[in-house]
Amino acid sequence: MTRTDNNSQIRTHQKRGSLGIVMLNAMALLVVVFWGVSFINSKKLIDAGLGATEIYILRFTLAYLVTLLFSHSRIRSNSFKDEVLFFVCGLCGGTIYYISENMALIYTTATNVSILTATTPLFTAFIILAIYKSEKLGKGLIIGSIIAFIGVVLVVLNSFFSSSETLQINPLGDFLALLAAVSFAVYSIVVRRFNANYDIMFISRKTFFYGVLAALPFLSIDGINHDIAVFAEPVVWGNLLFLGLVCSMFAFIIWAEAVKSLGSVRASNYLYLPPIVTLFAAAIFLGETITIVGVSGCLLIIGGMYVSEKVKFKGDKIQSTTPVASRTNRPN
């Protein structure tokens, strides 16, 4: 084989790799769109009489059962330690995140919850810096994340410039919202440890299983306050199917793949986008007004993500996106 042929093969491989990354970014974007509109589906189910914990358990149970159809040849993980970490994934990526977020809405405003849960990418970056010695975040990534977060604040504040709402400080509710943000950051970091030893379907199935298991005590507290006949209503089973199959099963599988290929920090930056989706979804389905403040926030979020991904400052290094389990660095 000539050197020219070699170079041609290398270029072809690079193009295929680049196309794969582009497709993965597109799929990650689609996931956050689904997560951004899922509040409408959850609201319809709550209006039908279902409880927040019940909705979460039903959607994760459905996601688990369908995933089990495609991933059932292997039941146990490689070690007890891995099994514990899978439990952490279900606890943080499912139970704590969803229940804390829903409980936060009881004690504080939806606006506060939207802003505080959008800090997940920042917590992801800070936790990685604190734990892993070899992880270095470039200035572009840090500056872009800050710009995007300011954009999130403006998007959420859109409602205050089109209504008479006011910001409120509610320590318990705000703490629960921050707990949700930290829990999903922990999930995004822990899940990448499995990429070298387990396939995505197995990881997602374990997450769904332990997410449901950890939530059962909360269901015993909340109880079920509706007739079983409610599940015969199209608005109920239709929204449950969408939440379980699309927003849970499909979304978590793609998210795990995004964390594997893009890295925890870069993948988490997509979590700045749901407020944009929510802004436009609320305008379309709920008739809410979009102001110049909201549009400015959208532009800042997109600009911040561009800076994080494309802009390099002097001294910045290319960020590693390989799975942590396949590298030699270890926690402090």
Residue frames as qw, qx, qy, qz and C-alpha x, y, z in Angstrom:
[[0.000, 0.888, 0.460, 0.000, 0.00, 0.00, 0.00],
 [0.419, 0.456, -0.021, 0.785, 1.39, 3.42, -0.96],
 [0.192, -0.227, -0.431, 0.852, 1.69, 6.41, 1.36],
 [0.282, -0.073, -0.246, -0.924, -1.01, 8.15, -0.71],
 [0.579, -0.307, -0.685, -0.318, -3.41, 5.25, -0.08],
 [0.451, -0.280, -0.653, 0.540, -2.57, 5.40, 3.61],
 [0.011, -0.119, -0.172, 0.978, -3.30, 9.11, 3.79],
 [0.427, -0.168, -0.469, -0.754, -6.55, 8.62, 1.88],
 [0.576, -0.345, -0.742, -0.009, -7.70, 5.95, 4.35],
 [0.312, -0.253, -0.503, 0.765, -6.82, 8.17, 7.30],
 [0.175, 0.014, -0.072, -0.982, -8.81, 11.08, 5.82],
 [0.533, -0.250, -0.628, -0.509, -11.79, 8.78, 5.14],
 [0.523, -0.336, -0.718, 0.314, -11.68, 7.49, 8.73],
 [0.149, -0.182, -0.314, 0.920, -11.49, 11.05, 10.08],
 [0.329, -0.113, -0.316, -0.882, -14.48, 12.11, 7.96],
 [0.587, -0.327, -0.705, -0.226, -16.53, 9.16, 9.20],
 [0.431, -0.302, -0.606, 0.596, -15.55, 9.97, 12.79],
 [0.026, 0.080, 0.085, -0.993, -16.51, 13.62, 12.31],
 [0.463, -0.219, -0.512, -0.690, -19.85, 12.62, 10.77],
 [0.562, -0.348, -0.742, 0.115, -20.51, 10.35, 13.76],
 [0.261, -0.258, -0.436, 0.822, -19.82, 13.19, 16.20],
 [0.224, -0.045, -0.197, -0.953, -22.11, 15.51, 14.22],
 [0.560, -0.294, -0.654, -0.415, -24.90, 12.93, 14.32],
 [0.503, -0.334, -0.682, 0.413, -24.37, 12.38, 18.04],
 [0.071, -0.142, -0.222, 0.962, -24.56, 16.12, 18.70],
 [0.398, -0.148, -0.405, -0.810, -27.78, 16.24, 16.67],
 [0.598, -0.335, -0.721, -0.102, -29.24, 13.36, 18.70],
 [0.362, -0.271, -0.546, 0.705, -28.21, 15.01, 21.99],
 [0.140, 0.009, -0.042, -0.989, -29.95, 18.17, 20.80],
 [0.533, -0.255, -0.591, -0.549, -33.07, 16.14, 20.04],
 [0.517, -0.305, -0.737, 0.310, -32.96, 14.68, 23.56],
 [0.145, -0.240, -0.386, 0.879, -32.96, 18.08, 25.24],
 [0.345, -0.114, -0.333, -0.870, -35.86, 19.12, 22.99],
 [0.595, -0.328, -0.706, -0.201, -37.83, 16.14, 24.32],
 [0.441, -0.324, -0.595, 0.588, -36.85, 17.01, 27.89],
 [0.016, -0.035, -0.064, 0.997, -37.79, 20.63, 27.27],
 [0.491, -0.170, -0.349, -0.780, -41.37, 19.78, 26.20],
 [0.441, -0.169, -0.877, 0.089, -41.90, 16.92, 28.66],
 [0.043, 0.126, 0.544, -0.829, -43.27, 19.33, 31.27],
 [0.523, 0.048, -0.202, -0.827, -46.40, 19.67, 29.12],
 [0.648, -0.052, -0.729, -0.213, -46.93, 15.90, 29.18],
 [0.326, -0.110, -0.763, 0.548, -46.34, 15.72, 32.93],
 [0.227, 0.061, 0.258, -0.937, -48.75, 18.60, 33.53],
 [0.629, -0.030, -0.427, -0.649, -51.48, 16.82, 31.57],
 [0.605, -0.104, -0.785, 0.089, -50.97, 13.68, 33.67],
 [0.137, -0.101, -0.597, 0.784, -51.07, 15.66, 36.92],
 [0.416, 0.028, -0.029, -0.908, -54.28, 17.34, 35.74],
 [0.681, -0.056, -0.611, -0.401, -55.68, 13.83, 35.13],
 [0.767, -0.552, 0.041, -0.325, -55.09, 12.97, 38.80],
 [0.899, 0.058, -0.282, 0.329, -51.71, 11.18, 38.78],
 [0.490, -0.842, 0.094, 0.205, -49.08, 12.12, 41.37],
 [0.246, 0.855, -0.451, -0.076, -45.57, 13.32, 40.53],
 [0.341, -0.455, 0.822, -0.027, -43.82, 10.29, 42.09],
 [0.739, 0.264, 0.599, -0.161, -46.31, 7.94, 40.43],
 [0.602, 0.781, -0.058, -0.157, -45.65, 9.49, 37.02],
 [0.047, 0.748, -0.661, -0.037, -41.90, 9.11, 37.49],
 [0.514, -0.215, 0.825, -0.096, -42.18, 5.44, 38.55],
 [0.751, 0.466, 0.428, -0.189, -44.53, 4.60, 35.67],
 [0.508, 0.819, -0.233, -0.130, -42.33, 6.20, 33.01],
 [0.046, -0.645, 0.763, -0.023, -39.14, 4.56, 34.32],
 [0.651, -0.024, 0.738, -0.175, -40.87, 1.17, 34.72],
 [0.744, 0.615, 0.197, -0.174, -42.06, 1.34, 31.12],
 [0.316, 0.819, -0.476, -0.055, -38.58, 2.34, 29.95],
 [0.351, -0.463, 0.808, -0.097, -37.05, -0.54, 31.93],
 [0.754, 0.183, 0.603, -0.184, -39.42, -3.19, 30.57],
 [0.692, 0.714, 0.006, -0.102, -38.90, -2.16, 26.95],
 [0.123, 0.781, -0.612, 0.023, -35.12, -1.90, 27.38],
 [0.583, -0.292, 0.743, -0.152, -35.17, -5.37, 28.96],
 [0.847, 0.429, 0.268, -0.165, -36.59, -6.76, 25.71],
 [0.611, 0.744, -0.239, 0.122, -33.42, -5.69, 23.90],
 [0.218, 0.583, -0.662, 0.417, -30.94, -6.26, 26.73],
 [0.815, -0.389, 0.139, -0.406, -31.67, -9.42, 28.72],
 [0.865, 0.228, -0.421, 0.147, -28.76, -11.79, 28.06],
 [0.472, 0.149, -0.537, 0.683, -26.77, -10.27, 30.92],
 [0.448, -0.767, -0.424, -0.176, -28.36, -9.51, 34.29],
 [0.614, -0.716, -0.056, 0.327, -25.52, -8.79, 36.72],
 [0.242, 0.920, -0.301, 0.068, -22.61, -6.40, 36.45],
 [0.666, 0.417, -0.556, 0.271, -18.94, -7.39, 36.84],
 [0.389, 0.041, -0.667, 0.635, -18.66, -6.66, 40.55],
 [0.276, -0.695, -0.613, 0.255, -20.53, -5.59, 43.65],
 [0.233, -0.455, -0.021, 0.859, -18.84, -2.18, 43.40],
 [0.038, -0.069, -0.556, -0.827, -20.23, -1.68, 39.91],
 [0.244, -0.553, -0.776, -0.179, -23.68, -2.72, 41.10],
 [0.280, -0.650, -0.399, 0.583, -23.50, -0.06, 43.82],
 [0.118, -0.306, 0.244, 0.913, -22.47, 2.54, 41.24],
 [0.120, -0.315, -0.734, -0.589, -25.38, 1.53, 39.01],
 [0.273, -0.679, -0.655, 0.191, -27.63, 2.12, 42.02],
 [0.226, -0.525, -0.078, 0.817, -26.07, 5.58, 42.34],
 [0.023, 0.027, 0.554, 0.832, -26.91, 6.22, 38.67],
 [0.233, -0.529, -0.754, -0.313, -30.55, 5.28, 39.21],
 [0.344, -0.659, -0.487, 0.458, -30.73, 7.24, 42.45],
 [0.203, -0.510, 0.052, 0.835, -29.09, 10.42, 41.11],
 [0.009, 0.045, -0.592, -0.805, -30.16, 10.35, 37.46],
 [0.319, -0.412, -0.731, -0.440, -33.73, 9.38, 38.29],
 [0.445, -0.613, -0.637, 0.141, -35.12, 9.32, 41.82],
 [0.353, -0.523, -0.232, 0.740, -33.38, 12.30, 43.46],
 [0.124, -0.014, 0.347, 0.930, -33.46, 14.45, 40.33],
 [0.239, -0.417, -0.624, -0.615, -37.14, 14.06, 39.47],
 [0.459, -0.645, -0.602, 0.107, -38.54, 13.94, 43.01],
 [0.378, -0.419, -0.176, 0.807, -36.41, 16.89, 44.22],
 [0.038, 0.091, 0.378, 0.921, -37.43, 18.93, 41.19],
 [0.339, -0.522, -0.648, -0.439, -41.13, 18.15, 41.70],
 [0.491, -0.620, -0.501, 0.353, -40.97, 18.85, 45.45],
 [0.318, -0.178, -0.004, 0.931, -39.12, 22.11, 44.78],
 [0.106, -0.361, -0.485, -0.789, -42.12, 23.30, 42.75],
 [0.444, -0.657, -0.608, -0.024, -44.24, 23.01, 45.91],
 [0.506, -0.651, -0.242, 0.511, -42.04, 25.35, 47.94],
 [0.187, -0.510, 0.215, 0.811, -40.71, 27.79, 45.35],
 [0.546, 0.641, 0.017, -0.539, -41.60, 29.24, 41.97],
 [0.885, 0.336, 0.283, 0.156, -41.18, 27.40, 38.67],
 [0.376, 0.882, -0.198, 0.201, -38.85, 30.20, 37.61],
 [0.357, -0.735, 0.561, -0.132, -36.48, 29.60, 40.52],
 [0.847, -0.083, 0.525, 0.018, -36.50, 25.87, 39.80],
 [0.752, 0.635, 0.113, 0.137, -35.76, 26.46, 36.09],
 [0.169, 0.890, -0.373, 0.201, -32.78, 28.69, 36.85],
 [0.481, -0.614, 0.605, -0.160, -31.30, 26.52, 39.60],
 [0.884, 0.051, 0.464, 0.025, -31.63, 23.18, 37.79],
 [0.657, 0.742, -0.041, 0.126, -29.91, 24.75, 34.80],
 [0.159, -0.838, 0.518, -0.062, -26.71, 24.94, 36.89],
 [0.966, -0.068, 0.247, 0.017, -26.10, 21.21, 36.22],
 [0.757, 0.542, -0.120, 0.344, -23.33, 21.85, 33.62],
 [0.006, 0.799, -0.399, 0.450, -21.50, 24.11, 36.09],
 [0.730, -0.480, 0.420, -0.246, -21.71, 21.53, 38.88],
 [0.968, 0.216, 0.076, 0.107, -20.51, 18.85, 36.44],
 [0.526, 0.685, -0.273, 0.424, -17.41, 20.87, 35.60],
 [0.248, -0.732, 0.439, -0.459, -16.63, 21.76, 39.22],
 [0.886, -0.297, 0.309, -0.176, -17.06, 18.18, 40.48],
 [0.905, 0.354, -0.040, 0.231, -14.79, 16.81, 37.75],
 [0.285, 0.750, -0.354, 0.480, -12.13, 19.39, 38.56],
 [0.502, -0.630, 0.421, -0.418, -12.34, 18.48, 42.25],
 [0.929, -0.153, 0.312, -0.129, -12.12, 14.71, 41.72],
 [0.900, 0.277, 0.178, 0.286, -9.90, 14.01, 38.72],
 [0.458, -0.623, 0.216, 0.596, -6.33, 15.25, 38.65],
 [0.417, -0.027, 0.591, 0.690, -5.82, 15.02, 34.89],
 [0.213, 0.747, 0.597, 0.202, -9.00, 16.88, 33.87],
 [0.226, -0.316, 0.003, 0.921, -8.29, 20.43, 32.73],
 [0.303, 0.776, 0.551, -0.038, -11.06, 22.76, 31.57],
 [0.426, 0.245, 0.223, 0.842, -10.07, 25.35, 28.99],
 [0.018, 0.299, 0.231, -0.926, -10.91, 29.03, 29.38],
 [0.324, -0.022, -0.509, -0.797, -13.24, 28.82, 26.39],
 [0.439, -0.327, -0.830, -0.107, -15.27, 26.07, 28.07],
 [0.262, -0.421, -0.587, 0.640, -15.51, 28.00, 31.34],
 [0.087, 0.252, -0.028, -0.963, -16.36, 31.37, 29.74],
 [0.354, -0.104, -0.662, -0.653, -18.85, 29.76, 27.35],
 [0.368, -0.394, -0.833, 0.127, -20.59, 27.99, 30.24],
 [0.123, -0.420, -0.411, 0.800, -20.95, 31.24, 32.17],
 [0.207, 0.139, -0.313, -0.916, -22.33, 33.06, 29.10],
 [0.392, -0.217, -0.799, -0.402, -24.82, 30.26, 28.50],
 [0.291, -0.433, -0.755, 0.399, -25.96, 30.30, 32.13],
 [0.050, 0.334, 0.144, -0.930, -26.60, 34.06, 31.95],
 [0.330, 0.004, -0.575, -0.748, -28.68, 33.30, 28.87],
 [0.350, -0.335, -0.875, 0.001, -30.67, 30.71, 30.85],
 [0.120, -0.426, -0.518, 0.732, -31.45, 33.33, 33.50],
 [0.200, 0.251, -0.171, -0.931, -32.73, 35.76, 30.84],
 [0.359, -0.128, -0.784, -0.490, -34.85, 33.07, 29.16],
 [0.315, -0.423, -0.813, 0.246, -36.47, 32.17, 32.49],
 [0.064, -0.434, -0.321, 0.839, -36.96, 35.85, 33.36],
 [0.054, -0.190, -0.597, -0.777, -38.91, 36.25, 30.10],
 [0.281, -0.592, -0.746, -0.121, -42.13, 35.65, 32.06],
 [0.307, -0.592, -0.386, 0.638, -41.43, 38.57, 34.42],
 [0.049, -0.276, 0.233, 0.931, -41.36, 41.01, 31.53],
 [0.300, -0.183, -0.644, -0.679, -44.69, 39.76, 30.21],
 [0.553, -0.564, -0.596, -0.146, -46.57, 39.39, 33.52],
 [0.303, -0.801, 0.174, -0.485, -46.74, 40.70, 37.06],
 [0.918, -0.242, -0.260, 0.177, -44.74, 37.81, 38.59],
 [0.104, -0.876, 0.412, -0.228, -41.90, 38.55, 41.02],
 [0.599, 0.283, -0.706, 0.249, -38.86, 36.58, 42.06],
 [0.706, -0.624, 0.063, -0.328, -39.09, 34.93, 45.46],
 [0.222, 0.487, -0.795, 0.285, -36.52, 33.50, 47.84],
 [0.879, -0.295, 0.029, -0.374, -37.65, 30.18, 49.33],
 [0.143, -0.641, 0.753, -0.048, -34.68, 28.41, 50.97],
 [0.659, -0.048, 0.738, -0.137, -36.19, 24.91, 51.10],
 [0.749, 0.590, 0.272, -0.130, -37.49, 24.95, 47.54],
 [0.347, 0.853, -0.386, -0.051, -34.30, 26.49, 46.18],
 [0.346, -0.519, 0.780, -0.045, -32.21, 23.91, 48.05],
 [0.755, 0.183, 0.620, -0.108, -34.25, 21.07, 46.52],
 [0.640, 0.763, 0.010, -0.096, -33.78, 22.55, 43.03],
 [0.093, 0.787, -0.610, 0.011, -30.01, 22.76, 43.57],
 [0.592, -0.255, 0.756, -0.110, -30.07, 19.18, 44.88],
 [0.806, 0.471, 0.342, -0.106, -31.69, 18.10, 41.61],
 [0.443, 0.848, -0.291, -0.025, -28.96, 19.89, 39.62],
 [0.194, -0.642, 0.737, -0.083, -26.14, 18.33, 41.65],
 [0.748, -0.025, 0.644, -0.160, -27.71, 14.85, 41.45],
 [0.798, 0.581, 0.155, -0.038, -27.85, 14.87, 37.64],
 [0.220, 0.838, -0.497, 0.048, -24.28, 16.18, 37.51],
 [0.471, -0.428, 0.761, -0.127, -23.22, 13.21, 39.67],
 [0.834, 0.287, 0.452, -0.130, -25.12, 10.84, 37.36],
 [0.617, 0.776, -0.130, -0.034, -23.40, 12.24, 34.25],
 [0.017, 0.744, -0.660, 0.106, -19.99, 11.75, 35.87],
 [0.598, -0.249, 0.739, -0.186, -20.60, 8.28, 37.32],
 [0.846, 0.396, 0.289, -0.209, -22.21, 6.86, 34.16],
 [0.512, 0.762, -0.390, -0.072, -19.11, 7.50, 32.08],
 [0.324, -0.549, 0.763, -0.104, -17.10, 5.11, 34.29],
 [0.759, 0.093, 0.621, -0.170, -19.04, 2.20, 32.77],
 [0.597, 0.686, -0.153, -0.386, -18.36, 2.95, 29.13],
 [0.168, 0.582, -0.785, -0.129, -15.27, 0.74, 28.88],
 [0.120, -0.126, 0.971, -0.165, -16.95, -2.39, 30.29],
 [0.348, 0.445, 0.772, -0.291, -20.68, -2.22, 29.48],
 [0.147, 0.352, 0.584, 0.716, -22.85, -1.41, 26.48],
 [0.173, -0.166, 0.055, -0.969, -25.25, 1.53, 26.51],
 [0.644, -0.313, -0.464, -0.521, -28.42, -0.61, 26.69],
 [0.674, -0.252, -0.624, 0.303, -27.13, -2.45, 29.77],
 [0.234, -0.007, -0.342, 0.910, -26.19, 0.83, 31.48],
 [0.357, -0.216, -0.149, -0.896, -29.59, 2.38, 30.74],
 [0.694, -0.305, -0.595, -0.267, -31.47, -0.73, 31.87],
 [0.556, -0.213, -0.589, 0.546, -29.65, -0.75, 35.20],
 [0.026, 0.074, -0.166, 0.983, -30.33, 2.97, 35.66],
 [0.530, -0.284, -0.336, -0.725, -34.07, 2.50, 35.07],
 [0.704, -0.279, -0.653, 0.019, -34.25, -0.51, 37.42],
 [0.465, -0.228, -0.507, 0.689, -32.52, 1.14, 40.36],
 [0.100, -0.176, -0.031, -0.979, -34.31, 4.42, 39.69],
 [0.628, -0.365, -0.435, -0.532, -37.67, 2.68, 40.16],
 [0.701, -0.254, -0.608, 0.272, -36.44, 0.67, 43.17],
 [0.323, -0.053, -0.366, 0.871, -35.17, 3.78, 44.98],
 [0.244, -0.215, -0.120, -0.938, -38.44, 5.65, 44.35],
 [0.505, -0.362, -0.752, -0.219, -40.83, 3.04, 45.79],
 [0.336, -0.378, -0.608, 0.612, -40.53, 4.34, 49.40],
 [0.070, 0.145, 0.005, -0.987, -41.61, 7.79, 48.17],
 [0.419, -0.199, -0.609, -0.643, -44.66, 6.27, 46.48],
 [0.459, -0.396, -0.775, 0.176, -45.70, 4.64, 49.76],
 [0.166, -0.349, -0.364, 0.848, -45.64, 8.10, 51.32],
 [0.211, 0.125, -0.251, -0.937, -47.47, 9.93, 48.51],
 [0.486, 0.302, 0.754, -0.322, -49.99, 7.16, 47.85],
 [0.040, 0.165, 0.707, 0.687, -52.26, 6.78, 44.81],
 [0.209, 0.393, 0.496, -0.746, -55.35, 8.97, 44.85],
 [0.481, 0.329, -0.301, -0.754, -57.18, 8.09, 41.65],
 [0.871, 0.140, 0.379, -0.280, -59.25, 5.29, 40.12],
 [0.523, -0.210, 0.704, 0.432, -57.48, 2.74, 37.92],
 [0.526, 0.653, 0.540, 0.071, -59.94, 3.56, 35.13],
 [0.044, 0.908, -0.126, -0.397, -57.98, 6.77, 34.52],
 [0.356, -0.410, 0.699, 0.466, -55.40, 4.71, 32.58],
 [0.501, 0.446, 0.719, 0.182, -58.02, 3.97, 29.93],
 [0.215, 0.920, 0.147, -0.294, -58.08, 7.64, 28.95],
 [0.752, 0.518, 0.079, 0.400, -56.02, 8.39, 25.79],
 [0.056, 0.905, -0.213, 0.364, -54.56, 11.55, 27.33],
 [0.650, -0.638, 0.402, -0.098, -53.12, 9.43, 30.17],
 [0.879, -0.067, 0.407, 0.239, -51.67, 6.41, 28.36],
 [0.608, 0.724, 0.085, 0.315, -50.59, 8.55, 25.41],
 [0.029, -0.905, 0.312, -0.286, -48.54, 10.91, 27.56],
 [0.744, -0.497, 0.445, -0.013, -47.17, 8.02, 29.63],
 [0.885, 0.275, 0.266, 0.266, -45.98, 6.28, 26.47],
 [0.405, 0.832, -0.094, 0.368, -44.25, 9.45, 25.30],
 [0.324, -0.825, 0.394, -0.243, -42.59, 10.05, 28.68],
 [0.836, -0.326, 0.442, 0.003, -41.58, 6.41, 29.12],
 [0.852, 0.280, 0.332, 0.294, -40.40, 5.49, 25.63],
 [0.464, 0.751, 0.054, 0.466, -39.16, 8.82, 24.27],
 [0.128, -0.874, 0.231, -0.409, -38.23, 11.07, 27.21],
 [0.687, -0.567, 0.442, -0.108, -36.87, 8.20, 29.34],
 [0.893, 0.000, 0.401, 0.204, -35.73, 5.15, 27.35],
 [0.645, 0.636, 0.146, 0.399, -34.63, 6.84, 24.11],
 [0.005, -0.944, 0.155, -0.293, -33.33, 9.96, 25.86],
 [0.629, -0.667, 0.399, 0.003, -31.25, 8.15, 28.50],
 [0.882, 0.106, 0.339, 0.309, -29.71, 5.79, 25.94],
 [0.491, 0.744, 0.070, 0.448, -28.68, 8.70, 23.71],
 [0.250, -0.919, 0.208, -0.223, -27.50, 10.70, 26.72],
 [0.809, -0.432, 0.363, 0.166, -25.26, 7.85, 27.90],
 [0.774, 0.351, 0.278, 0.448, -23.77, 7.64, 24.40],
 [0.190, 0.907, -0.001, 0.377, -23.26, 11.43, 24.35],
 [0.516, -0.800, 0.302, -0.050, -21.42, 11.32, 27.69],
 [0.879, -0.115, 0.362, 0.287, -19.29, 8.45, 26.36],
 [0.663, 0.448, 0.293, 0.524, -18.29, 10.19, 23.13],
 [0.135, 0.840, 0.067, 0.522, -18.39, 13.90, 23.99],
 [0.354, 0.111, -0.567, 0.736, -17.34, 13.79, 27.64],
 [0.224, -0.602, -0.699, 0.317, -19.36, 14.73, 30.75],
 [0.114, -0.518, -0.134, 0.837, -18.73, 18.47, 30.58],
 [0.110, 0.139, -0.500, -0.848, -19.46, 19.01, 26.89],
 [0.228, -0.375, -0.855, -0.277, -22.51, 16.76, 26.97],
 [0.205, -0.590, -0.615, 0.481, -23.83, 18.60, 30.04],
 [0.042, -0.265, 0.100, 0.958, -23.61, 21.92, 28.19],
 [0.197, -0.280, -0.713, -0.612, -26.63, 20.76, 26.17],
 [0.270, -0.561, -0.743, 0.246, -28.64, 21.02, 29.40],
 [0.048, -0.346, -0.110, 0.931, -28.61, 24.80, 28.92],
 [0.131, -0.058, -0.605, -0.783, -31.01, 24.32, 25.98],
 [0.122, -0.477, -0.871, 0.012, -34.24, 23.02, 27.61],
 [0.007, 0.602, 0.378, -0.703, -35.24, 26.52, 28.84],
 [0.144, 0.293, -0.431, -0.841, -35.19, 27.68, 25.18],
 [0.209, -0.196, -0.892, -0.350, -37.42, 24.76, 24.20],
 [0.129, -0.536, -0.737, 0.389, -39.70, 25.49, 27.16],
 [0.034, 0.445, 0.046, -0.894, -39.88, 29.17, 26.18],
 [0.290, 0.162, -0.549, -0.766, -41.15, 28.43, 22.67],
 [0.247, -0.262, -0.928, -0.094, -43.29, 25.45, 23.72],
 [0.050, -0.507, -0.604, 0.612, -45.05, 27.64, 26.28],
 [0.184, 0.382, -0.155, -0.892, -45.67, 30.24, 23.59],
 [0.320, 0.045, -0.758, -0.567, -47.11, 27.64, 21.20],
 [0.400, -0.301, -0.863, -0.068, -49.13, 25.48, 23.58],
 [0.297, -0.560, -0.608, 0.478, -49.89, 27.83, 26.48],
 [0.154, 0.862, 0.344, 0.339, -50.09, 31.18, 24.69],
 [0.502, -0.701, -0.058, 0.503, -47.31, 32.83, 26.71],
 [0.339, 0.940, -0.045, 0.000, -45.53, 35.92, 25.33],
 [0.806, -0.021, 0.040, 0.591, -41.91, 35.93, 24.17],
 [0.065, -0.981, -0.008, 0.185, -40.10, 39.21, 24.94],
 [0.473, 0.778, -0.363, 0.196, -36.82, 40.68, 23.75],
 [0.388, -0.633, 0.622, -0.250, -35.30, 39.51, 27.05],
 [0.877, -0.013, 0.467, -0.109, -36.19, 35.91, 26.21],
 [0.774, 0.622, -0.015, 0.112, -34.80, 36.20, 22.69],
 [0.102, 0.832, -0.491, 0.235, -31.58, 37.75, 24.07],
 [0.639, -0.433, 0.605, -0.194, -31.27, 34.83, 26.46],
 [0.922, 0.287, 0.261, -0.012, -31.63, 32.35, 23.59],
 [0.559, 0.770, -0.232, 0.200, -28.84, 34.08, 21.67],
 [0.205, -0.742, 0.581, -0.262, -26.57, 34.06, 24.74],
 [0.835, -0.185, 0.501, -0.134, -27.16, 30.34, 25.31],
 [0.861, 0.477, 0.123, 0.123, -26.34, 29.50, 21.70],
 [0.304, 0.848, -0.338, 0.272, -23.36, 31.86, 21.76],
 [0.474, -0.641, 0.558, -0.229, -22.09, 30.41, 25.03],
 [0.914, 0.010, 0.406, -0.003, -22.29, 26.87, 23.67],
 [0.702, 0.680, -0.063, 0.202, -20.39, 27.98, 20.55],
 [0.007, -0.833, 0.479, -0.277, -17.65, 29.56, 22.67],
 [0.727, -0.413, 0.522, -0.168, -17.44, 26.39, 24.81],
 [0.905, 0.195, 0.371, 0.073, -17.04, 24.15, 21.78],
 [0.695, 0.620, 0.137, 0.337, -15.15, 26.20, 19.19],
 [0.085, 0.924, -0.214, 0.304, -13.25, 29.12, 20.78],
 [0.866, -0.176, -0.223, 0.412, -9.76, 28.31, 22.06],
 [0.149, -0.972, 0.166, -0.070, -7.71, 30.68, 24.18],
 [0.408, 0.629, -0.610, 0.255, -3.95, 30.67, 24.55],
 [0.140, -0.371, 0.809, -0.433, -2.89, 27.79, 26.74],
 [0.812, 0.037, 0.262, -0.520, -6.07, 25.78, 26.23],
 [0.100, -0.255, 0.937, 0.216, -5.67, 22.09, 25.43],
 [0.574, -0.068, -0.580, -0.574, -8.02, 19.80, 23.54],
 [0.609, -0.308, 0.466, -0.563, -10.39, 18.25, 26.06],
 [0.046, 0.133, -0.987, -0.078, -10.28, 14.51, 26.51],
 [0.694, -0.034, -0.036, -0.718, -13.54, 12.75, 25.75],
 [0.545, 0.119, -0.828, -0.052, -12.44, 9.16, 26.30],
 [0.743, -0.534, -0.322, -0.243, -14.19, 7.17, 29.00],
 [0.281, -0.772, 0.467, -0.326, -12.63, 7.66, 32.41],
 [0.902, -0.250, 0.339, -0.091, -12.47, 3.90, 32.97],
 [0.883, 0.371, 0.073, 0.278, -10.08, 3.52, 30.03],
 [0.272, 0.802, -0.292, 0.445, -7.62, 6.16, 31.24],
 [0.639, 0.017, -0.595, 0.487, -5.01, 5.96, 33.96],
 [0.096, -0.397, 0.292, -0.865, -6.21, 8.91, 36.05],
 [0.439, -0.410, -0.791, 0.115, -7.94, 8.07, 39.30],
 [0.322, -0.865, -0.213, -0.319, -9.91, 10.12, 41.87],
 [0.089, 0.629, -0.516, 0.574, -7.87, 11.94, 44.52]]
